[in-house]
């Protein structure tokens, strides 16, 4: 680090470890060398130099955004009056060494306050420093950024067992994920976003910083010992890709996987697919039960794609099960996740062959008004929310309230449930059960009709006496 560096640059370099600073300081010359220039380093980096380095990992439009952002950094070396007299935009003169260092520090070690002006300029995608941008401009920036991240995952062999060629449309997934992230923006009444708006958004949506940091580190080959590439995709195992056309796409996975509770790091395994196993409720149940937490994905005949996450192993019984870690989600036409509201505990329901109870699979809501319902006859279901599902706050997920199923997948995403005690233990416990335990259908009927379970108190008393 030279003594001529400005105070701003010295402060930025101080954010890196001592052994990392020389690499950051020397990256400018390295990028010029990668471009095949002369042995004597020039004073600036050109757009062509950046494209020669990042071009294979990011769209040209994203490289241009990075370049314009670097050029826009004003390090206080020129007075405003001097800038006004400049006949050419700053981008025409290229990126200086100190601008590159500040850009690296703010993207890889910066706060939301420092990253917001960078995102503003990259969203504007033109020379100069804008005061604000529109939500659509931010969405276009995100599409370029997400596309770059997907390209990095593919080129660097980090697909974790997933096969994009056998999955959903990546380009559509990119647009949906960008729109989902923009949904968290809080623009002004005029529909624009200034620096303070973007700062608040970046703070609340950490994927923006994660994706940007990954692009800069991977694209510019910034090898820092203190930086590790984030794992954006879950591991996928035992999936017959040869015969499968998956409903999921990579950007959708990048959105849904982080929504799973902490500790759910088991490889994802496809345990049921109508494409592979046919339209059978019985076969679907065999995929649901005994496999631990699962992710259900459904596409109706009108193209809407949606599903739910079950936090526990499904059990066949006429009662609600699961816990508040469950959630519903939509993939198309919009990508959204709907978590538990706390209004009730009607998270999961799976039943068959009952005379007085609904037979099928449900998540959220109540009898005849599930947020997601698939009938045991298979092929038909409903998503009823008037106006929203009480359990998850989700709107109608299917195109029509009553839908016809086009295809379905069940992914096991957690560790399978451990087998319980043996038959002798179960027979011993049977003698202690009340009529509500022996006949769970009666108990479920009483719960759904709002009846008080008076025997619960007696059961607790018996346990205390024991």
N, C-alpha and C positions, 0 to 999 in steps of 0.2 A: 504494500500500500504506500503510495507516494505521499510526500509531505505536501504536495500541491493540491491534494483532494480537498474539496469543500467540506465544511462542517457537516452539511447534510449527508454527504456520502460517507464520511467517517462514522457518523451515528448509525447509518444503515448497515455498514459493514460490521459494526460492533454487535449486531444481532446474531451473527454467525459465530460458530466456534472458531478458536484460533487456527486450527488446522484446515478449516473450510474457507477462510478468508482469501487465501492465495488463489484458490480455485475460482471463487467468485470474481476476484480482481482480474484474473487472467482469462476469463471467459470471452471477453470482448475480442482479444487477439485470436482466440481459438475459433470463434465463429467466422472471423475474416479468413482464417486459414482454410476452414471447411469449404468456403466459397471458391477456393482456387485462385485467390488473389495473389498479389506480389508478396515477396518476402517481407517487405517493409510495410507494417500495419498502417492503414489509413486512419483518418480522423473520425469516420462515421461508419455505421452499418447501414446497408441499403436493404430495401424490401427483397431484392433478389437474393441477398445473402441469407436472410431469414428463411426464405422459401427453400433454398438449397439444404437447409438444416432440418426444418420442421415439415417440409412439404409432404413427406411420406406418412406423416402421422396426423395431419390436420388438413381440412379443406383450405384452399387458397383464400377464401373469404375470411377465415379465422386468422390466418397468418397476417392478412392485411389489417385486421382489427388490432392484433398485438403490435404491429409496426406503428400504426397511427397513435396508439396509446403511449408507446415509448417516446415517440417524437413530441407528444403533447406535454411531457413532463417539464415544467419550468423550475429550474433549480435556483432561480434568483440571480442568474449571471447576467441578465440583460434587463435594462429598465423598460417599463411599459412603453415609453415614448419610442425607444429603439425598435420594439416589436411592431409598433404601428407603422413604422417607416419601411418595414420589410416588404418587398414586392412579392416574394414567393412564400407560400405556406411553409410552416415548420417542417412538414413531412418531406418537402423537397430536398432539404439539407441532410436528411438521414438521422440516425440515432447515434448520439455521442456515448462515450464510455461511461460517464457518470449517470446518464439517463438509464442505461442498461442496468447498472448496479442498483439504483433506486427502484427500478421496476422489479427486479428480482427480489429485493428485500421486502417490498410491499406486498407482492403476490405470495411469497413463500413464508414470510415471517410477520406480515402486517396485521393490523386490526381491521375490523369492519369499517371504521372511520377512514382508514388509509386505502382500503380496497374500493370503497364506494366511488371515488372520483375516477378510478381506472375503469370500473364497469360502466360508468356514465359515458366515458369517451369511446370505449369499445362498442357500446350499444349505438352511439351516434354514428360511428363508422365513417367519419369524415374528418378532415384536418380541422384543428381548432379545439377549443374547450367550450362545449355547450353548457347552458344553464340547466337544461332538463331534456328528457327524452320521453317518447310515448311508450306505453306498455307493449305495443306491437314491435317497437324497436328492441326492447329488452328481450322479447320472445325470440326475435330473429338472432340476436346475440347468443341466447341460450341454445338454440338449435345448432348453431355452428360449434359451440363449446361441447355440447353433448355428443355431436357427431364425431368430434375429435377424440373424445374419451373412448367411445366405442371403437374407433379406429385404432387407438393405442392398445386397448384390450385385445383386439384381434391380431394386430401385427406383433405384439410382444408375447403372444401365446398365453394369455391370462383368461381364457374363456372358461376355465374350471370344469371342463367336460361338456359344455353346451355347444350346440351346432347351429350357428345362425342360418345356414342354408335350409335347415329343417324346421325353422321357427317362424314366427310372425314377421310382418313387414317392419324392418328396422327403421326405415325413414318415417313411417307413420308413428312408430313408437317414440322417435325423437321429438316429433311435433307434439305428441300428447304429453310427454314428460316436461317439455319446455312450457307448455300451457299450464300444466299442474303446478310447476314451480312459480310461474308468474301469478297464479291465483292468490298467492300470499302477498303480492304487492298491495300497497295502500297508496294509490296515486292521489293527486290533488283533485279538486272539483272539476278542473279542466282536463283531467285524464292524463296528466303528465307526471313524471317522476324526477325530482331533483336529487341532489346529493344526500340530503337528510333522509329522504324516502328510501333510497337505495341502501343507505347505511343500516336503517332499521330492518330492511328486507334481508340483507346479507347476514345480519346477526341472527335472524330467526330461521333462515333457510341455509344450513351449513353446507349443503351440497354445492352451492355456488362457489364457495372458497375451496372445497375439496376438489372439484373438477378443474378449477382454474390452476390451482397449485400443481395438480397432476399434469396438466398440459404443459406448463412452464418447465417443470422438472424433467419430464420425459422428452418433450419436444426439443429443448435446448441442451439436453444431456447434462443437467446440473447434478453432479454426483455428490450428494451430501450424506455423510455417515449418519446424521441425525434424522434423515428423511427416509420413510419407508412407503412404498406404493400402497395405497389403500386397497383393500379387498372389496370390490364393488359387486361381485357376483358370488352367489353361494356355489358350493361344489355340487356337481351333478354326477350321479353314479347309476350304473345298471339301467341305462335308458336305451331302448332299441331304436336309435335314430334312423336306421335304414328304412323302417316301416312306418315312421311317425311324421306327422305334420303338427308341430306343437302350437298351442294357442298363445303361448308366451313369446315375447320378443325381448331382446337384451335391455333396452331402456326400461321396459315395464319391470323386468327383474331388478334393475337398479333402483327402482322406486319401491317395490314391494318387500324385497329382502330386508332392508333396514327397519321395516315396520314390525318385524317379528321380535318377540321379547328377547332380552339379553340372555345369552346362554344357548340359544337355539342355533347351534353351529353345525349340526349333523348334516351330512350330504343329503341333497334332495333326491328322492327316488320316485319315479312314476309308478304308482300302484294301481291306477285304473285309467283307461282311455276308451271312449266309445269307438274310436277309430281302430283300436287293437282288440278290445274285448266285447264289442257289441253293446247294444242298448239293453242292459239288464240291471235291474235294481239290486238283485241278489249278488251279482258279480261286483257291483259298485260297493256294496256293503262289505264284501270280503276285502276290498281295498282300503276301506275306511277303518275297519275294526282291527285292533291288535297292531297298528302301525304307529301309534303315538300321534303327535300333532300333525295336522294335514292342511293343505291349501286346496280349496275347490275352485275350479275354473269352468265357467259355463258360457256358451255362445248360443243365443236364440236364433231362430230362423230369419229374423230381421237384422241380424248383424251385431246386436249389442253383446258385449263381452263383459262379464262380471263374475263375482265369486265371494268367497269368505274364507277366513282363517279360523280353524278350530284348534284351540290351545291344548286340548286334551284328547286322549284316545276316545273315539266314539263308542258308545255302548247302546245296545238295543234295549230300550225301555220307554214306557209311556210317560217320561218325565223330562223336564229340562235339565241340562247338564252343562259343563264348561264353566268358564270364569271370565272376568272382565278383560282378560288379555285377547279374547276373540275380537275379530272385526270383520266388517263387510267392505267390499271395494268394487269399484267399476273400472274397467279398462278402456272401453269404447262405448260411446263417442267421447267420453272424457275420463281422465285418469284421476281417481279420487280414492281416499281411504277414510272409512267411517268407524270410529272407535266407540267404545261403550259410553253411554250417557249416564249410567247409574240409576236410571228410572226403574228398571227391573233386572232380573237375572235370567231372562229367557234367551240364553246365548246359543245353545245347541239342542237339537231335538232329532231323534232317530227312532222310528217305530215301524212295526210291520205286523200284520195278522191280528189286529185288535178290532173289536166290534164297535166300541164306543169312543175310541180315540182316533185322531188323525193318523193315517199311515203314510209315512214318507220321511223326508229329511227337511228340517227347517232351521233357520238361524234368525233370531231376533223377532220382535213383535209378539204375536199370540195366535191362537188357533184361528185359522181362516184368514189371518192378516199377518203373515210372516214377511219379514224383510226379504228373505230368500226362501222359497219353498220348492221342493221337487217331489212330485207325487210318486208313491210306491209303484204305480202302474208304469212309471218311467215315460219319458218323452214329453211330459207336461209339467208345468209349475206356475208359480205366481210370485210377484214382487209387489206387495201392497203397502203403500205408505201414504197416509192421508192426514197431514201432508208429509210426515216423516215417520220412519220406523222408530217406535218408542225406545227400543233397546240400543240402537246404534245411531240414531239420528240420520239415517240414510234416506234418500229419496227413492222413487221407483227406479230400480236398476235395469229392468228389461224394457224393451221397446214398447210392449203392451203390458198391461197389468197381469193378464194371463198369457203366458208365453208357451211356445212349442220349442223344445230343446233341439238344437242342431248338433252340438257336440259337447263333450264334457271331459275334463281331466281331473284326477286327484293325485296330488303330490304329497308324499310323506316328507315332512321337513324337520322332524325331531326324532329323538330316541324313542323306540317302541316301549310300550308299557310293560313293566316287569310282571311276570306271572304271579298271581296271588297264592294264598295258602291252599293246601290239598283238600281233597273231598271230605276227609274226616273232620277238619276244622269247620268246613261249611255246614256239614250235617249237625255239628254241635251248636253252631250259631242259629240254625234254623228253628230250634226249639225255643229260642229266646225272642224270636221276631213277633211283632204284633201283626194284626190283620192288615195294617197299612204297609208293612214290609212284605208280607206274603203275597199280597195282591197290590202291586204298585199301580195298577190301572186305577184302582179306587182312590189311592192317594193323589194321583195325577188329576183325576176328575175333580177332586175337592180343591186342589190348588188352582185349577183353571177357573173354577166357579167361585173362588174367593172364600170357601169354607175354612173355618178354623180347624186345625188338626189337634183336637183335644188330647188325643192319646200321646202326643209328643211329651207332654208334661209327665205322664205316668212312666213313659219309657226312661226319661231322665232320672226319675225317682228310683226306678228299679236299678239303674246303673249305679247310683249313689249307694244303695243298700248293698249291692254286691261288693 
